[in-house]
């Protein structure tokens, strides 16, 4: 079982893949991943079937949760309940975020 994860490798993989996120743990009770949005890149995610935590590694912008915008900045964390609409937007710098699901990435 893998216990160590190098998120820098996943950021390189994201750049090569054309996607903006990579889930590196996907278990029944926990999922974790990293996302990277270029300035003004569109976040296309839809609501998830599990509660979620976002941790801002670097960047700026906003996280819209249920029609309310929250400014994001380094070292802040945000909780989004399951089945709640949410999206990152308005970043002027590259945005890098770790995410954690209380269940599988769906």
N, CA, C and O atoms as a GROMACS GRO file, in nm:
protein
  424
    1UNK      N    1   0.084  -0.117   0.000
    1UNK     CA    2   0.000   0.000   0.000
    1UNK      C    3   0.089   0.124   0.000
    1UNK      O    4   0.182   0.135   0.080
    2UNK      N    5   0.060   0.216  -0.088
    2UNK     CA    6   0.138   0.339  -0.099
    2UNK      C    7   0.103   0.432   0.018
    2UNK      O    8  -0.014   0.451   0.050
    3UNK      N    9   0.207   0.489   0.082
    3UNK     CA   10   0.184   0.578   0.195
    3UNK      C   11   0.243   0.718   0.175
    3UNK      O   12   0.214   0.810   0.251
    4UNK      N   13   0.326   0.735   0.072
    4UNK     CA   14   0.389   0.864   0.046
    4UNK      C   15   0.351   0.914  -0.093
    4UNK      O   16   0.353   0.837  -0.189
    5UNK      N   17   0.317   1.041  -0.103
    5UNK     CA   18   0.270   1.097  -0.229
    5UNK      C   19   0.342   1.228  -0.256
    5UNK      O   20   0.344   1.317  -0.171
    6UNK      N   21   0.400   1.241  -0.374
    6UNK     CA   22   0.471   1.363  -0.413
    6UNK      C   23   0.379   1.448  -0.501
    6UNK      O   24   0.365   1.421  -0.620
    7UNK      N   25   0.317   1.548  -0.441
    7UNK     CA   26   0.220   1.628  -0.516
    7UNK      C   27   0.286   1.706  -0.631
    7UNK      O   28   0.219   1.742  -0.728
    8UNK      N   29   0.416   1.733  -0.620
    8UNK     CA   30   0.485   1.800  -0.732
    8UNK      C   31   0.481   1.715  -0.859
    8UNK      O   32   0.466   1.768  -0.969
    9UNK      N   33   0.493   1.583  -0.843
    9UNK     CA   34   0.483   1.493  -0.959
    9UNK      C   35   0.345   1.504  -1.023
    9UNK      O   36   0.332   1.505  -1.146
   10UNK      N   37   0.242   1.512  -0.939
   10UNK     CA   38   0.106   1.519  -0.992
   10UNK      C   39   0.081   1.651  -1.064
   10UNK      O   40   0.004   1.655  -1.160
   11UNK      N   41   0.145   1.758  -1.019
   11UNK     CA   42   0.132   1.886  -1.090
   11UNK      C   43   0.192   1.877  -1.230
   11UNK      O   44   0.138   1.935  -1.324
   12UNK      N   45   0.303   1.805  -1.244
   12UNK     CA   46   0.363   1.782  -1.375
   12UNK      C   47   0.269   1.697  -1.461
   12UNK      O   48   0.249   1.725  -1.579
   13UNK      N   49   0.212   1.593  -1.401
   13UNK     CA   50   0.117   1.506  -1.473
   13UNK      C   51  -0.005   1.585  -1.521
   13UNK      O   52  -0.054   1.564  -1.632
   14UNK      N   53  -0.054   1.676  -1.436
   14UNK     CA   54  -0.169   1.759  -1.473
   14UNK      C   55  -0.136   1.840  -1.598
   14UNK      O   56  -0.216   1.848  -1.691
   15UNK      N   57  -0.019   1.900  -1.598
   15UNK     CA   58   0.023   1.982  -1.713
   15UNK      C   59   0.026   1.901  -1.842
   15UNK      O   60  -0.015   1.950  -1.947
   16UNK      N   61   0.073   1.777  -1.834
   16UNK     CA   62   0.082   1.690  -1.951
   16UNK      C   63  -0.055   1.636  -1.995
   16UNK      O   64  -0.077   1.612  -2.113
   17UNK      N   65  -0.146   1.619  -1.900
   17UNK     CA   66  -0.273   1.551  -1.928
   17UNK      C   67  -0.379   1.638  -1.993
   17UNK      O   68  -0.471   1.588  -2.058
   18UNK      N   69  -0.367   1.768  -1.975
   18UNK     CA   70  -0.473   1.856  -2.024
   18UNK      C   71  -0.587   1.872  -1.926
   18UNK      O   72  -0.679   1.950  -1.951
   19UNK      N   73  -0.583   1.799  -1.816
   19UNK     CA   74  -0.683   1.814  -1.710
   19UNK      C   75  -0.633   1.920  -1.613
   19UNK      O   76  -0.520   1.968  -1.627
   20UNK      N   77  -0.713   1.958  -1.516
   20UNK     CA   78  -0.666   2.054  -1.417
   20UNK      C   79  -0.664   1.995  -1.276
   20UNK      O   80  -0.642   2.067  -1.178
   21UNK      N   81  -0.688   1.863  -1.265
   21UNK     CA   82  -0.683   1.800  -1.133
   21UNK      C   83  -0.636   1.656  -1.145
   21UNK      O   84  -0.639   1.596  -1.252
   22UNK      N   85  -0.593   1.601  -1.030
   22UNK     CA   86  -0.550   1.462  -1.025
   22UNK      C   87  -0.584   1.407  -0.887
   22UNK      O   88  -0.536   1.458  -0.786
   23UNK      N   89  -0.666   1.303  -0.882
   23UNK     CA   90  -0.698   1.235  -0.757
   23UNK      C   91  -0.595   1.126  -0.735
   23UNK      O   92  -0.585   1.034  -0.816
   24UNK      N   93  -0.518   1.135  -0.625
   24UNK     CA   94  -0.412   1.037  -0.602
   24UNK      C   95  -0.446   0.934  -0.496
   24UNK      O   96  -0.376   0.834  -0.483
   25UNK      N   97  -0.553   0.956  -0.421
   25UNK     CA   98  -0.607   0.853  -0.332
   25UNK      C   99  -0.757   0.847  -0.362
   25UNK      O  100  -0.824   0.950  -0.364
   26UNK      N  101  -0.808   0.726  -0.384
   26UNK     CA  102  -0.952   0.712  -0.411
   26UNK      C  103  -1.000   0.581  -0.348
   26UNK      O  104  -1.004   0.477  -0.413
   27UNK      N  105  -1.037   0.589  -0.221
   27UNK     CA  106  -1.083   0.474  -0.144
   27UNK      C  107  -1.230   0.491  -0.110
   27UNK      O  108  -1.288   0.597  -0.134
   28UNK      N  109  -1.292   0.389  -0.054
   28UNK     CA  110  -1.434   0.397  -0.016
   28UNK      C  111  -1.463   0.509   0.083
   28UNK      O  112  -1.567   0.574   0.074
   29UNK      N  113  -1.371   0.532   0.178
   29UNK     CA  114  -1.396   0.630   0.284
   29UNK      C  115  -1.314   0.758   0.273
   29UNK      O  116  -1.330   0.847   0.357
   30UNK      N  117  -1.228   0.769   0.174
   30UNK     CA  118  -1.142   0.886   0.161
   30UNK      C  119  -1.089   0.899   0.019
   30UNK      O  120  -1.049   0.801  -0.043
   31UNK      N  121  -1.089   1.021  -0.029
   31UNK     CA  122  -1.022   1.052  -0.155
   31UNK      C  123  -0.943   1.179  -0.134
   31UNK      O  124  -0.983   1.266  -0.056
   32UNK      N  125  -0.829   1.191  -0.203
   32UNK     CA  126  -0.746   1.311  -0.195
   32UNK      C  127  -0.687   1.338  -0.331
   32UNK      O  128  -0.660   1.246  -0.409
   33UNK      N  129  -0.667   1.465  -0.359
   33UNK     CA  130  -0.609   1.501  -0.486
   33UNK      C  131  -0.560   1.645  -0.485
   33UNK      O  132  -0.564   1.714  -0.384
   34UNK      N  133  -0.514   1.687  -0.601
   34UNK     CA  134  -0.461   1.821  -0.618
   34UNK      C  135  -0.518   1.879  -0.746
   34UNK      O  136  -0.533   1.809  -0.846
   35UNK      N  137  -0.549   2.007  -0.742
   35UNK     CA  138  -0.594   2.073  -0.864
   35UNK      C  139  -0.510   2.196  -0.888
   35UNK      O  140  -0.459   2.257  -0.794
   36UNK      N  141  -0.496   2.233  -1.014
   36UNK     CA  142  -0.419   2.350  -1.055
   36UNK      C  143  -0.497   2.422  -1.162
   36UNK      O  144  -0.525   2.366  -1.268
   37UNK      N  145  -0.531   2.547  -1.135
   37UNK     CA  146  -0.601   2.629  -1.233
   37UNK      C  147  -0.510   2.744  -1.274
   37UNK      O  148  -0.459   2.818  -1.190
   38UNK      N  149  -0.491   2.758  -1.405
   38UNK     CA  150  -0.418   2.874  -1.457
   38UNK      C  151  -0.505   2.998  -1.438
   38UNK      O  152  -0.626   2.986  -1.418
   39UNK      N  153  -0.445   3.116  -1.445
   39UNK     CA  154  -0.526   3.238  -1.431
   39UNK      C  155  -0.646   3.236  -1.526
   39UNK      O  156  -0.632   3.215  -1.646
   40UNK      N  157  -0.762   3.258  -1.469
   40UNK     CA  158  -0.889   3.265  -1.541
   40UNK      C  159  -0.931   3.136  -1.610
   40UNK      O  160  -1.024   3.137  -1.691
   41UNK      N  161  -0.865   3.023  -1.581
   41UNK     CA  162  -0.909   2.893  -1.633
   41UNK      C  163  -1.042   2.857  -1.567
   41UNK      O  164  -1.064   2.888  -1.450
   42UNK      N  165  -1.129   2.792  -1.641
   42UNK     CA  166  -1.263   2.759  -1.592
   42UNK      C  167  -1.262   2.629  -1.512
   42UNK      O  168  -1.212   2.527  -1.559
   43UNK      N  169  -1.318   2.634  -1.394
   43UNK     CA  170  -1.336   2.517  -1.308
   43UNK      C  171  -1.470   2.454  -1.347
   43UNK      O  172  -1.575   2.515  -1.329
   44UNK      N  173  -1.466   2.333  -1.400
   44UNK     CA  174  -1.586   2.268  -1.454
   44UNK      C  175  -1.647   2.165  -1.360
   44UNK      O  176  -1.736   2.090  -1.401
   45UNK      N  177  -1.602   2.159  -1.236
   45UNK     CA  178  -1.653   2.055  -1.146
   45UNK      C  179  -1.801   2.072  -1.117
   45UNK      O  180  -1.857   2.182  -1.123
   46UNK      N  181  -1.861   1.961  -1.084
   46UNK     CA  182  -2.001   1.957  -1.046
   46UNK      C  183  -2.008   1.908  -0.901
   46UNK      O  184  -1.909   1.857  -0.849
   47UNK      N  185  -2.123   1.923  -0.833
   47UNK     CA  186  -2.131   1.879  -0.694
   47UNK      C  187  -2.092   1.733  -0.676
   47UNK      O  188  -2.114   1.649  -0.764
   48UNK      N  189  -2.034   1.705  -0.561
   48UNK     CA  190  -1.985   1.571  -0.531
   48UNK      C  191  -2.080   1.500  -0.434
   48UNK      O  192  -2.159   1.564  -0.366
   49UNK      N  193  -2.069   1.370  -0.431
   49UNK     CA  194  -2.155   1.289  -0.344
   49UNK      C  195  -2.097   1.271  -0.204
   49UNK      O  196  -2.152   1.196  -0.124
   50UNK      N  197  -1.988   1.340  -0.174
   50UNK     CA  198  -1.925   1.334  -0.041
   50UNK      C  199  -1.890   1.475   0.003
   50UNK      O  200  -1.871   1.565  -0.079
   51UNK      N  201  -1.882   1.495   0.135
   51UNK     CA  202  -1.831   1.620   0.187
   51UNK      C  203  -1.686   1.638   0.141
   51UNK      O  204  -1.616   1.540   0.112
   52UNK      N  205  -1.642   1.764   0.135
   52UNK     CA  206  -1.510   1.791   0.081
   52UNK      C  207  -1.442   1.904   0.158
   52UNK      O  208  -1.507   1.998   0.203
   53UNK      N  209  -1.310   1.894   0.170
   53UNK     CA  210  -1.226   2.000   0.226
   53UNK      C  211  -1.128   2.042   0.118
   53UNK      O  212  -1.068   1.959   0.050
   54UNK      N  213  -1.112   2.173   0.102
   54UNK     CA  214  -1.010   2.229   0.014
   54UNK      C  215  -0.906   2.300   0.099
   54UNK      O  216  -0.941   2.372   0.193
   55UNK      N  217  -0.778   2.281   0.066
   55UNK     CA  218  -0.668   2.352   0.133
   55UNK      C  219  -0.588   2.424   0.026
   55UNK      O  220  -0.539   2.362  -0.068
   56UNK      N  221  -0.574   2.556   0.040
   56UNK     CA  222  -0.507   2.638  -0.061
   56UNK      C  223  -0.355   2.632  -0.040
   56UNK      O  224  -0.304   2.673   0.064
   57UNK      N  225  -0.285   2.579  -0.140
   57UNK     CA  226  -0.140   2.568  -0.136
   57UNK      C  227  -0.077   2.698  -0.186
   57UNK      O  228   0.016   2.750  -0.124
   58UNK      N  229  -0.128   2.749  -0.298
   58UNK     CA  230  -0.081   2.878  -0.351
   58UNK      C  231  -0.185   2.935  -0.446
   58UNK      O  232  -0.268   2.863  -0.501
   59UNK      N  233  -0.178   3.065  -0.464
   59UNK     CA  234  -0.266   3.130  -0.558
   59UNK      C  235  -0.366   3.224  -0.492
   59UNK      O  236  -0.356   3.255  -0.374
   60UNK      N  237  -0.461   3.267  -0.572
   60UNK     CA  238  -0.563   3.361  -0.527
   60UNK      C  239  -0.693   3.331  -0.598
   60UNK      O  240  -0.704   3.230  -0.668
   61UNK      N  241  -0.790   3.416  -0.582
   61UNK     CA  242  -0.918   3.399  -0.649
   61UNK      C  243  -1.030   3.384  -0.549
   61UNK      O  244  -1.025   3.435  -0.438
   62UNK      N  245  -1.134   3.312  -0.592
   62UNK     CA  246  -1.254   3.294  -0.511
   62UNK      C  247  -1.304   3.151  -0.522
   62UNK      O  248  -1.282   3.083  -0.623
   63UNK      N  249  -1.371   3.107  -0.417
   63UNK     CA  250  -1.444   2.981  -0.419
   63UNK      C  251  -1.591   3.017  -0.400
   63UNK      O  252  -1.630   3.067  -0.295
   64UNK      N  253  -1.672   2.991  -0.503
   64UNK     CA  254  -1.815   3.016  -0.493
   64UNK      C  255  -1.881   2.891  -0.438
   64UNK      O  256  -1.871   2.783  -0.496
   65UNK      N  257  -1.949   2.907  -0.325
   65UNK     CA  258  -2.024   2.797  -0.262
   65UNK      C  259  -2.168   2.844  -0.249
   65UNK      O  260  -2.195   2.941  -0.179
   66UNK      N  261  -2.258   2.776  -0.316
   66UNK     CA  262  -2.401   2.811  -0.309
   66UNK      C  263  -2.425   2.960  -0.332
   66UNK      O  264  -2.489   3.027  -0.251
   67UNK      N  265  -2.373   3.012  -0.442
   67UNK     CA  266  -2.396   3.151  -0.483
   67UNK      C  267  -2.326   3.256  -0.398
   67UNK      O  268  -2.349   3.375  -0.418
   68UNK      N  269  -2.239   3.216  -0.302
   68UNK     CA  270  -2.163   3.312  -0.224
   68UNK      C  271  -2.015   3.293  -0.254
   68UNK      O  272  -1.965   3.180  -0.255
   69UNK      N  273  -1.944   3.405  -0.279
   69UNK     CA  274  -1.800   3.400  -0.307
   69UNK      C  275  -1.719   3.417  -0.180
   69UNK      O  276  -1.745   3.506  -0.098
   70UNK      N  277  -1.619   3.329  -0.164
   70UNK     CA  278  -1.525   3.337  -0.054
   70UNK      C  279  -1.386   3.361  -0.113
   70UNK      O  280  -1.342   3.284  -0.198
   71UNK      N  281  -1.316   3.468  -0.071
   71UNK     CA  282  -1.180   3.490  -0.121
   71UNK      C  283  -1.089   3.376  -0.075
   71UNK      O  284  -1.095   3.336   0.041
   72UNK      N  285  -1.005   3.326  -0.164
   72UNK     CA  286  -0.911   3.221  -0.125
   72UNK      C  287  -0.771   3.279  -0.115
   72UNK      O  288  -0.734   3.369  -0.191
   73UNK      N  289  -0.695   3.228  -0.022
   73UNK     CA  290  -0.555   3.267  -0.007
   73UNK      C  291  -0.479   3.152   0.058
   73UNK      O  292  -0.538   3.059   0.113
   74UNK      N  293  -0.348   3.160   0.049
   74UNK     CA  294  -0.258   3.054   0.095
   74UNK      C  295  -0.286   3.018   0.241
   74UNK      O  296  -0.303   3.105   0.326
   75UNK      N  297  -0.289   2.889   0.266
   75UNK     CA  298  -0.303   2.828   0.398
   75UNK      C  299  -0.445   2.835   0.455
   75UNK      O  300  -0.466   2.801   0.572
   76UNK      N  301  -0.542   2.877   0.375
   76UNK     CA  302  -0.681   2.871   0.420
   76UNK      C  303  -0.742   2.738   0.377
   76UNK      O  304  -0.701   2.678   0.278
   77UNK      N  305  -0.842   2.694   0.454
   77UNK     CA  306  -0.914   2.570   0.422
   77UNK      C  307  -1.062   2.602   0.416
   77UNK      O  308  -1.111   2.693   0.484
   78UNK      N  309  -1.135   2.526   0.334
   78UNK     CA  310  -1.277   2.548   0.310
   78UNK      C  311  -1.350   2.415   0.312
   78UNK      O  312  -1.300   2.316   0.260
   79UNK      N  313  -1.467   2.413   0.372
   79UNK     CA  314  -1.552   2.295   0.376
   79UNK      C  315  -1.668   2.314   0.278
   79UNK      O  316  -1.732   2.419   0.278
   80UNK      N  317  -1.694   2.212   0.196
   80UNK     CA  318  -1.810   2.212   0.106
   80UNK      C  319  -1.886   2.083   0.132
   80UNK      O  320  -1.832   1.973   0.116
   81UNK      N  321  -2.011   2.096   0.170
   81UNK     CA  322  -2.094   1.979   0.195
   81UNK      C  323  -2.128   1.905   0.066
   81UNK      O  324  -2.122   1.961  -0.043
   82UNK      N  325  -2.164   1.778   0.081
   82UNK     CA  326  -2.198   1.698  -0.036
   82UNK      C  327  -2.317   1.760  -0.111
   82UNK      O  328  -2.406   1.821  -0.051
   83UNK      N  329  -2.315   1.742  -0.242
   83UNK     CA  330  -2.421   1.787  -0.333
   83UNK      C  331  -2.442   1.939  -0.334
   83UNK      O  332  -2.549   1.985  -0.374
   84UNK      N  333  -2.342   2.016  -0.292
   84UNK     CA  334  -2.350   2.162  -0.293
   84UNK      C  335  -2.272   2.214  -0.414
   84UNK      O  336  -2.159   2.174  -0.438
   85UNK      N  337  -2.335   2.305  -0.491
   85UNK     CA  338  -2.268   2.368  -0.605
   85UNK      C  339  -2.149   2.451  -0.555
   85UNK      O  340  -2.160   2.525  -0.458
   86UNK      N  341  -2.034   2.436  -0.624
   86UNK     CA  342  -1.916   2.514  -0.588
   86UNK      C  343  -1.818   2.515  -0.704
   86UNK      O  344  -1.810   2.420  -0.782
   87UNK      N  345  -1.743   2.625  -0.716
   87UNK     CA  346  -1.643   2.640  -0.821
   87UNK      C  347  -1.540   2.744  -0.780
   87UNK      O  348  -1.572   2.841  -0.711
   88UNK      N  349  -1.415   2.722  -0.821
   88UNK     CA  350  -1.313   2.824  -0.808
   88UNK      C  351  -1.322   2.916  -0.929
   88UNK      O  352  -1.356   2.871  -1.039
   89UNK      N  353  -1.292   3.044  -0.909
   89UNK     CA  354  -1.294   3.137  -1.022
   89UNK      C  355  -1.217   3.264  -0.985
   89UNK      O  356  -1.186   3.288  -0.869
   90UNK      N  357  -1.188   3.342  -1.086
   90UNK     CA  358  -1.130   3.474  -1.068
   90UNK      C  359  -0.985   3.478  -1.023
   90UNK      O  360  -0.939   3.580  -0.974
   91UNK      N  361  -0.912   3.368  -1.040
   91UNK     CA  362  -0.772   3.370  -0.998
   91UNK      C  363  -0.686   3.442  -1.101
   91UNK      O  364  -0.697   3.418  -1.222
   92UNK      N  365  -0.601   3.530  -1.051
   92UNK     CA  366  -0.508   3.606  -1.136
   92UNK      C  367  -0.369   3.543  -1.133
   92UNK      O  368  -0.283   3.576  -1.215
   93UNK      N  369  -0.347   3.452  -1.038
   93UNK     CA  370  -0.223   3.375  -1.027
   93UNK      C  371  -0.261   3.228  -1.039
   93UNK      O  372  -0.378   3.191  -1.025
   94UNK      N  373  -0.161   3.144  -1.066
   94UNK     CA  374  -0.188   3.000  -1.068
   94UNK      C  375  -0.240   2.958  -0.930
   94UNK      O  376  -0.183   2.993  -0.828
   95UNK      N  377  -0.349   2.882  -0.930
   95UNK     CA  378  -0.413   2.835  -0.807
   95UNK      C  379  -0.384   2.687  -0.791
   95UNK      O  380  -0.413   2.608  -0.880
   96UNK      N  381  -0.328   2.649  -0.676
   96UNK     CA  382  -0.300   2.509  -0.646
   96UNK      C  383  -0.371   2.475  -0.515
   96UNK      O  384  -0.353   2.543  -0.414
   97UNK      N  385  -0.452   2.369  -0.518
   97UNK     CA  386  -0.539   2.334  -0.407
   97UNK      C  387  -0.532   2.183  -0.382
   97UNK      O  388  -0.543   2.104  -0.476
   98UNK      N  389  -0.515   2.144  -0.256
   98UNK     CA  390  -0.533   2.004  -0.217
   98UNK      C  391  -0.680   1.984  -0.180
   98UNK      O  392  -0.740   2.070  -0.117
   99UNK      N  393  -0.736   1.871  -0.221
   99UNK     CA  394  -0.874   1.842  -0.183
   99UNK      C  395  -0.884   1.704  -0.121
   99UNK      O  396  -0.809   1.612  -0.154
  100UNK      N  397  -0.982   1.693  -0.030
  100UNK     CA  398  -1.004   1.571   0.044
  100UNK      C  399  -1.154   1.544   0.049
  100UNK      O  400  -1.231   1.633   0.086
  101UNK      N  401  -1.196   1.425   0.012
  101UNK     CA  402  -1.336   1.383   0.016
  101UNK      C  403  -1.357   1.288   0.132
  101UNK      O  404  -1.270   1.207   0.164
  102UNK      N  405  -1.473   1.297   0.196
  102UNK     CA  406  -1.511   1.201   0.300
  102UNK      C  407  -1.576   1.078   0.238
  102UNK      O  408  -1.676   1.029   0.288
  103UNK      N  409  -1.519   1.029   0.131
  103UNK     CA  410  -1.569   0.915   0.055
  103UNK      C  411  -1.495   0.912  -0.076
  103UNK      O  412  -1.399   0.987  -0.093
  104UNK      N  413  -1.535   0.829  -0.170
  104UNK     CA  414  -1.466   0.822  -0.298
  104UNK      C  415  -1.490   0.947  -0.381
  104UNK      O  416  -1.590   1.017  -0.364
  105UNK      N  417  -1.395   0.975  -0.472
  105UNK     CA  418  -1.411   1.085  -0.568
  105UNK      C  419  -1.514   1.040  -0.671
  105UNK      O  420  -1.490   0.947  -0.748
  106UNK      N  421  -1.627   1.106  -0.670
  106UNK     CA  422  -1.736   1.064  -0.760
  106UNK      C  423  -1.763   1.166  -0.867
  106UNK      O  424  -1.851   1.146  -0.951
   0.00000   0.00000   0.00000
